[in-house]
Amino acid sequence: MFAGKAKTLLCFCTCVLFFPFVSCDSDDSDDIYEDYPHKEGCDNILRRIDYMADIEWIPLKGIPTLVGSLSKGSRQKGLIYSSVKEIDKSVGYDVSMETFLTAVKNIDGCLYNENLKDASKQGNGAAAYYGTVCSGLVGYAYGLKMQYPTHLYDSLSCFEHIEPTFDNIELCDALWEPGHVVIVSRVFDRNGKKCIETTEANGEGIVRTMYNSWGLLHRYKKTHWRIYRLKDLRNVPEAEPWPIISDSYDILTYRGDKVTYRQGEEVVLNILSKAEYTDYVLVSDKDSTSFPLSSKSITLTNLPPGSYRVYLRKGGVLSKPTFFEVLSTFVKVTGYGAKVEFSFASLNATPIGVKVCLEDGTTQVMREFNEQEINTRVSSVTLPDVANPIYLKVFFQGKYGRVTNEPIRIK
């Protein structure tokens, strides 16, 4: 049982004084979980949390973070913290965990050669090309279709508001404070007293912390914190299967394997193999074409929408392929004003929802499309009252992940 894993936290004196963690082990703590209602939904949430927090991987060279970089060869546990809202490369939403882990294998790829902190339009604090933030972890754990930022939680109908007291906290609750959210990943009894564990994404990565009542209230004593509880735990989807990643690849896209591109984007392929392949084979939904191999990097342009795989070849021998898809993302603004009207369509993707954001990706408005909007392919959104330029993005879901249209400035 996920909630019954033995966990140990060593608490040094300085931590006790300034950040009151609770030390516990399996000998004197029992999970309060067996009789919990909607246990299956909680199991799915806990599996999703573990998926993001416990996945292990090793960088091939340094990866930029908010506070420096991850060192080559250092074993990592859990996802990277990175605010990727400007480019929409959030693990669990825009890309899968499998894509992230394959990107780790490509030393010539995006994880090792992109620093979003330097490239950001407005310095949004991002660093690594793929990653997650607090709302990404919590939203993914709940199986929410959109990655809603914390400042929109109060308006989401999927949550009920619970009076913020320690006694009211239950397993899988979201504990919110201005600008941040954590999720309760364990509730247990230690020496006759209730304790909880929270899991969160912060600048250090994915962090688990244990609290008694005094410790948690001490953390939130200077903030107006809240408890949000998912109304329908029964419908939380299972996480995708734990990815099985090959130790080596002969060819990968610059962004990893099983990657989603929007139509018009260049697809860069990196040759990782030391074998003497002579050509590469591009296979689409409709045909297969081979080309001579003349460099360690290949750039494909003007690809029509569809699913693709690319092999290296020497004689009759084919390498392991890399997979990607190209999605069409048609969005057109049809009416301007306080409420902007727009239409959308795709030849091979499912429209998910709309986001109105600043140039750096900071969300102002976000919501899912309803059935009528998806059927008619038209929608509208009320503009927020902000002085900054704002942009419209529509999310489209493909087989491997999701993309948006090229952002349209609407104000």
Disulfide bonds with the S-S distance in Angstrom:
none
